[in-house]
Structure formats: C-alpha cells, structure tokens
Amino acid sequence: GDRAVGPVLVVSATRRDVPITTEGLGSVIAYKTVNVRSQVDGRLDRVAFKEGQPVKRGDLLAQIDPRPFEIMLHTAEAALARDSAQLSGAELNLKRYEAVVTQRLIPQQQVDDQRALVDQLKGTIQADQAQIENAKLQLVYARITSPIDGVTGIRLVDAGNLVHAADQTGIVVVTQLDPIAVLFTLPQDELARVVQSQAGGPPLVEALSQDGASVIGSGQLELVDNQINQNTATIRLKAIFPNPSH
C-alpha cells in the first residue's frame, strides 16, 4: 500500500557553542569586613553612627578626645620655633667666624665647633618636625572614620569609655554588602574546565535558591583558590554579585 507523505521542515545545520554548567554548594559572605578599632589611647567622646547605618569611606564613626594630641602638637611647634631661632643665631655666628678666621683673629677650632653646632641644630629641627607630624597623625587617628563603603553593625563600645589601641574588641564592624561575595566549591576534576573558561573573561555565575528552582542572583567568577582541599578533593571559588538592596 501507499505510505502517507507529510511535510518536512529542513533547517541548515550550524555550529555554535553550547553553555556548559557545573553546580556546587556555596555560602554568601560580605565582600569586605573591617573591625574598626582605635589606633590611639583615649576617652571615646562621641559615637557618630547609628547601628545598621550605611556609611561611605571616610565618614566619621567615632571621635577620641583630641585634647592630649593637640597639646602634643603645640609643644612640638613651640620646640620647633625655639630651635629655629637658635639655628638662625648659630648660622649668623658661623658666618662671622668664617669671615675673621682668615685674618687669624680666632682659631680654626672655634669655627669648626660652630659649624658642628649648626649641623646639630639642623638635626634637632628635623626631629621637631617629625614630632609635629606625629602629633598631627595622632589627631587624625583620634577621628575614627570608615575605611570602606558598607553598613555598620552593633556598637561595641559606648561613648565615655576609655579605649586603647591594644583593644581587640573594636568599636564597630563595618561590612560591605554591595557587591557581595559567594564562596562555593567544585570537584577538583572541574579545575581544568574552569580555568579554560576564564580565558574569555570572567565566567557567569548564577546563585540558585536552596531547592534549585529559581535564580536569585547573577554575578561573575572573581577567583579560583590556589589550593585544592586534599581531604575533600574540591577546589574553592569566589564569585561577586551585585547586591544593591543589601
């Protein structure tokens, strides 16, 4: 009998890349975490942030009592003024001595001693300037600012307390949540494919919900760890995801 004939759709064959995906378990962490601590000893005069507040790099977080460091600065500036005046007088005398030593009115030793005094005073002035720079730096340290863009955590110390540079607790923890990082692991056998995929730029990384049914974020691979965990035969990777809603 005759066979039924139906329409046939003809499509030209083309070559194209097919995305290759691999899955691993990951955990979300802050991109940067900084325990903000005081770099000087003193009384905490003021806490300038609210817990959970977004902050920019350079925003004031806390103020240590600056008065001891202002006194240090004024003392160093006074020492510089005193030693500068002494240097001016010593240099003037040196010029006088050099003018008359050729006439043999004073011994050469007196000129040499005066020149040594001038050099000594120049060194003293350099030390005074270093003391001024140090006092200014202490004043900068007394004004504690955020080192990163991020969000403040729980206040770890209240105003009125004495804080020390040696304190391990710190004043507040600031975390950067945008972008955010995801650490995840893959079997070590995937290492060659991952490295090869990086040749064309950072590979796409998608974060899936726990049941794997929906994509909750898209980012890109930032790095592959330089060590393989021998116990689990896995490699650790880090991806970065935009997280504007925190």
Secondary structure by P-SEA (a helix, b strand, c coil): cbbbbbbbbbbbbbbbbcbbbbbbbbbbbbcccccccccccccccccccccccccccccccccccaaaaaaaaaaaaaaaaaaaaaaaaaaaaaaaaaaccccccccaaaaaaaaaaaaaaaaaaaaaaaaaaaaaaaaaaabbbbcccccccccccccccccccccccccbbbbbcccbbbbbcccccaaaaaaaaacccccbbbbbccccccccbbbbbccccccccccccbbbbbbbbbcccc
